[in-house]
Amino acid sequence: MLSWNMRFRSAVGYGAAMAVSVGFFLLVAPNLAGSLASWIAGIASSLAALAVGWWMGRWYVPVLEERPTFELFLCPPLVLVLSLLLGLATLAAWALAFGPAEARPAMGFGVVLFFGVVVFFSVAWPAVVVAFGVVGIWLARCSRSAPNNSFKPKPLRGSA
């Protein structure tokens, strides 16, 4: 039960953090907010953050009396980068499917990923730091108070 609970908290927390970051990006860069591409990438990144947060939520569950340590610092940036890349990959796939014919689709895909990451971080870095920092601290506190819920069977009393 704890594993599901931490996964749910992780998914909701990271999804909300990405939605706040994307909202800040669209608010601060009004010339980009009018473009359909920004909305597609933003919505896809927020949905991807839900999925990646669910997947990474198991890192917060204590195993064999050992509380998470480095996972607490590694998980927020990893969720951020993976969800942003998945959102931009969705945008690139949409652009290749509905946009003008690209002579080199792999190059167009790489350009969308590179410039999308650079533009997003250059505009929304304050919101990213605050939102993902708050979610990371909240999930760390939740994981510290969680009891051990390892999937390994516990030894029987009286056995060696």
N, C-alpha and C positions, 0 to 999 in steps of 0.2 A: 504494500500500500504506500509506503514511504517513497519508493522509487517513482511510482506514478505521480504522487503529489509533488515531488521535486521537479519532475519533468514538466508537469503542468505549470508550476510557478516559473520555471525557466522559460518555457515557451511564451507565456503571457508577458513576462517581464522583458524579455529581449524583443518580442514583437512590439511592445509599447515603446521601448527605447528607440527602435528603428523608426517607428511611426513619428515620434517626437523629432528625431533627427531629420527625417525627410520633410516634415512640416516646417521646421526651422529653415531648411534649405530652400523650400519653395517660398517662404515668407521673405527671406533675405535677398533672394535672387529673383525679383519679379519678372525680369525678362526671360528667365528660364521657366518660370511657373506657367507661362502662357503656352509652352510647348507640350504637345501630346507625349513626346518622348520622355520628358521629365516625370510626367504622371505615370506612365507605364513602368519606368524603372523604379520609381518610388513605391508604387503599390506592390510590384513584384518583389522588391527588396523587403518590404514589411511582411509580406506573406512568407517569404523565404526565411526571415528571422524567426517567425513562429515555428517553422519546420526544423531549422537548425537548432533553435533553442530547445525544442523537444528532444532532439537527438543528443545534444550536449548536456541535457539535464541530468543524465545518469552519472556524470562526473561529480556531481555534488553529493551523491549518496555515499556515506561512510562504508568502508569495506574492512572487515577484520579488525575492528577497534581502531582503525587508522582514519583520522579525519582528513578531508581534502586539504592540500596545502598549495602546491604550485598550480593546481587546476583552477583555483580561485583567481589567479592572475592571468592565466592563459586563456580561459574560456571567453571572457568578454571580447577581447580583440579578435579571437578566432571566429566567434559568432558574427561579429561586425563585418569582417572581411569576407567570410563565406556568403553571408546573406547579400552583401553589396555586389559581389561577383555574380551570384545567381540572378539578382535583379537586372544587372547590366547585360548578362547573357540572354535573359528573356527579351530585353530591349533589342539586342543585336539580332536575335532570331526573328523578332517581329519586323525589324527594319529590312532584313533580307527577304522575308516572305512578302511584305506589302510595299516595300520601297522600290526605287529604281534598281535595275539589274546591276549588280556589283561584279566587276571583272575578276577581282580576287576576294572571294567571301571571307577567307581566313584572315586576310589583312584587315578587312573592314571590321571583323569581329574583334581583332586585337586592338584596333584604334578605338572602338567604342569602349572596350574594357579599360584601356589605359587612360584615355581622356575622361571617361566617366568617373573613375576613382579619383583622379587628380582634381577635377572640378568639384566633386562632392566634398572631399576632405578640405579643400581650400576654402570652401564657403561654410560648411556646417561643422567644422571642428569643435567650436565651443559646445554646441548641443550634443555632439557625439561624446565628448569627454564627460560632460555632466550626466547625460542620460545613461550611458553604459556604465559609468562609475557608480551611480546610485543603484542600478540594478545588480551590478556585481557585488556591491557591499550588502545589499538586501539578501541576495542568494547565499552569500558567505555566512551571514548570520543565521539564515534558515538551516544551512547544512551543519553548522556547529551545534545547534540545539537538537539535531535529529539523532535518534538512537541508532545503534548498529542494526542494519537490516541486510546483512550479507546473505547471498544466495547459497553459500556453502553450509552444509549441515553442521550443527553444533555437536560436539562429542557427547556421548551419554555419560551420566554420572557414574563414577566408579571405574570407568575405562581409562586406559593409560593414555 
